[in-house]
C-alpha cells in the first residue's frame, strides 16, 4: 500500500510539473528548445521523488524500502526512467483540452464584443448620415440667397462625408486629408472674415501617399481653440511636408492669453495613444510651449 502511495505521488508530481509549468510556458514554436529541456526534467522529477520517499523516508520511518540494500543508483534510475511517460502524455492531453475550451470561450467573447462594436458603430452612423443629407438639402435652399453661405454649407457637407468615409485599414489618401484640413480652415475663415490669419503651406508630393484618417486635424483644432488667429503679426502657421516616405506636420500658434481654458494640450493624451496604436515605432511627436508659443511637430512614416 505504501509503495503504491509513493508511486502515485511521484506520478502526480510529474503531472502537475508538466501541467502547471512546462506546457503553459514553453509549448509554442518560438520556445521549442526550452520546451524540450523543461520536459526532459519530468522523468528526473519522478525518479527523484520516488527515490527520496521509498529509499530514504520509508526506511527511516517505516523500516522498509522498495529496492534491496546495495541496489545501485544507476539501476534505480534506469528502472524508473520511462515510468513517467504515460503521465507526461496524460498531462499534455488534459492541458490541451482545457486550453481549447479556454480559447473557444475567449473567441466567443471577442465575437460578442465585435458584434456589439459593430452595432454601436451603425447606431453612430444614423445621425451623421442624416446631417449630411440635410446639409445637401440646405445647400440647395441657400444657394439662391447667398453663394458664400452655400459654399460654407457645401464645405461642411464635404467634411461630413469625409468623416463618414471608411476603409479596411482605416487609412485614406493624403490629398483627401489635406483637402479636409483646407475645408476646416476655410469654414473658420468665414467666421472671422478679414480678421483671420492662418498660413497653411503644403510641400512635396502628396499624391499616392496614405495616412490614417483624421490624424492631423486635432493639432489644427487645438491651435484654433487656444491660439491667436486675429493678429496678422502672430498668425497660426501650419506646415505639411512630404519627403520620400516621411510626412512632417508642424502647427505653431501664439497662446491666447484671454482664453479661460489655458490648457493648450487638448486631447494630447488621446492623440498620443492613437498614434501609438496606428503608427507603432513609425512616428515621432514633439510638443513645445516656449514663451507663449505652442508648437507641435509630428513625423509619420506614410510608406
N, C-alpha and C positions, 0 to 999 in steps of 0.2 A: 504493500500500500504506500509506504513512504517513498519507495523508488518510483512508483507511478506519479506520485505528487511532485517529486523533484523533476521528473521528465516533463510533465505538463507545464510546470512553472518555467522550465527552460524554453519550451516552445512558445509560451506566452511572451517571454522576454524578446524572442526573435520577432514574433508577430507585431508587437507594439513598437519595436525599434523600426521596423520597415514601414508600418502603417502611419506612425506619427512623425517620423524623421526622414527616412530615405525617400519614399515616393513623393510626398508633398514638396520637398526641397529640390530634388535632383532629377525627377522623371520628366525631362524635356531634352530636346535635341541639342540645345546650347550647352547643357551641363552633363552630357553623356559620360564623360570621363570621370567626373565626380560621382556620378550615379553608380558606376561600376565599382569604384573604390569603396564607396559607402556600403554598397550591397555586399562586397567581399567581407565586411566585418560581421555580417549576420551569422555565418557558421561559427565564427570565433566567439561570439556572444553566447551561442548555445553551448559550446564546449566549455567555456569558462564558467557559465552559470551552473551547469550540471556538475562540473568538477569541484567547484567550491562547496556545493551543497552535499554531494554524495561522498566525496573523498576527504572533506575537511570538517564540515559541520556535523554530519551524521556520526562519524567515529567519535567525535568529542562529546556529543550529546546523547546519542542512542547506542553507541558502542558497536556499530557495524558500518560497512561501506559496500559499495557496489562491486568494485573490482578487488581481486585478491591482492594481498600485500605483496609488493615487489613488482606489480604491473607497471611497465614503463609509461611515461607521459606521452611518448610518441604513439604507442599503441592506443591509448585512450583518445588522443586527438584523431587518429585515423578511423577509429571505431565510431566516432560521433560526427565526423566532418560533414557528412551528407544527410544526416538525420533532420536537419533544419530546412532542407529544400522544400518539402511539401508545405510547410508553414509560411515560407517566403512567398510561394506561389499563391497560397490562400490569402495572404495579406494583400498581395497585388490585386487579386480579383475583388476583394471587399473594397479596397480603396478606389479602384477603377469604377465600380458600380456606383458607389456613393458620389464620386466625382461627376459621373454622367448625370445623375439626378440633380446634383447641385447646379451644374451648368444649365440644365434644362429649366430649372427654376429661375435662374438669372436671365436666361433668354426670354422667358415669359414676361418677367418684369420689364425687360428692355422693350419688348414688343408693346406692352401696355403703355409704357411711358412714351414710346414713339407715336402710338395712336392718339394719346392724349395731347401730345405736342402738335400733331397734325390738325386735330380738331380745334385747338386753341388758335393755330395759325389761320385756319379757314375762317374762324369767327372774327379774327382781327382784320381779315380782308374785306369784310362786308362794308364797314363804314368808309375806308379809303376808296374802294371802288365806287361807292355811292357818291362820295365827294368829288371824285374825278369826273364822273359822268355829269354831275350837277355843274361843275365848273365849265365844261364844254357848252352846256345849255346857257349859262350866264354869259359866256363869251359872245354867243350869237345875239343875245339881247343888248350887250354893252357896246358892241362894235358901232352901231349907228349913232350912239350917243357920244362916245369918246374912244378914239383909236388907242390913246395912251392907256386908258383903263382896260380896254380889250386886250392889249398887248400884255399887260401885267397879269391878267387872268389866264392868258394862254401860257405864259411862262410858269405860273403856278400849277397849271394843269400838266405841263410837261414834267415839272418836278415831281408831281404826284405819280405820274406814270412811271417815272424812273425809279421812285421808291418802291413801286409795286413789282418792278422787274425782278425776275428770279432766274437763277441759273444753277446747274448741278453743283458747281464748285463755289458758288457764291461770289464769283468774280465777273466783272464787266469790262468792256473796252475802256481804256484810259481816256479816250476822247470824250466818251459819254460822261465820265466823272468830271472832266474839265468843263463840259457844257453845263452840267448841273451846278457846279460852283459859279459859273458865269451868270446863270439864271438867278441864283440866290443873291449874288451881288447886285444884279440889275433891279431886282424887286426892292432891295434896301435903298438903292439909289432913287427910286421913285418916291420912297417915303421921305427922304431928306432933301430931295430935289437938288438945288445948287450947293447945298452945304454938306455934300458927301464926297470925301476924298479917300479913295481906295485905289491902290495900284495893284493890278493883277497881271503878272508877267509870266508867260509860258515859253520855255525854251526847249529845243530838242525835238525829236520825233516822237509824238505821242501815238501815232498810228501803229497798230499791230501789237501794242502792249496791253496787258490786262492787269487789273488791280481789284482788290476787294471792294465791293460796293459800299459807298458812304463812309469810307475810312478816312477821308480827308476833311470832310465838312465840319466835324466837331471843332477843329482848330480855328476855322473861319468864324463859326458861331461864337466861339469864345472871344475872339478878337472884336467882333461887333458888339457883343454884350458888355464887355469890360473895357473896351478901348475907346480912343477918341477918333471919331470919324468926321467931325465937322470942322477940323482945323487944317488948313492947307499946309501949315508948317510941320505938322506931325501926322502925315497920312498913314493909314494902315497899309503895310507892304505884304503882298502875297506873291511868293516866287515858287514856280514849279519848273523843274529842270529834269530832263531825261538824258542821261549819258550812258550809252550801252544798255545794260540791263538794270541800271540803278536809277531810281526815281528819288530826287531830292525835293522836299517840300518845306518851305520856310514861311512862317507867319510871324510878323513883327508889328506890335502896336504899343502906343503910349497908354498907360493905365489912366482911366478916367477917375480923377480924384473926387468927383461928385457922386459916384456910384455908392449907394448904401451897402451893396454887397461887394466887399473888397476881395473876395476870393477869385483870383484870376485863373485858378486851375480847375475850372468847372469840368466835372466828369473825367478828370485826368486819370483817376484810378481805373475807371471803366475803359478808357481808351487804351491804357497800358495792358489791361487784361485782354482786350480784344486783339491787340497787336500780337500779344504773346501766343494767342490761340491761332491766329491767321498766318503769322509770319514767324514761327519759332526759329530763332537763330538767323533770321533773314531781315532783320530791321534794327535800326538804331534811333532812339528818341532822346533828344536833349532839350530840356526846358530851362530857361534862364529868366530871372527877374532882377534886372540891374538898373538902378537909378530911374525907376519909374517906367522902364521899358520892358515889356514882356515879349519873349521870343521863344518860339517852338520850332525845332529843327527835326525833321523826320527823314530817314533814308530807308527805302524799301528795295528789296530785290524783286523786280517785276518780270523775271525771266519765266 
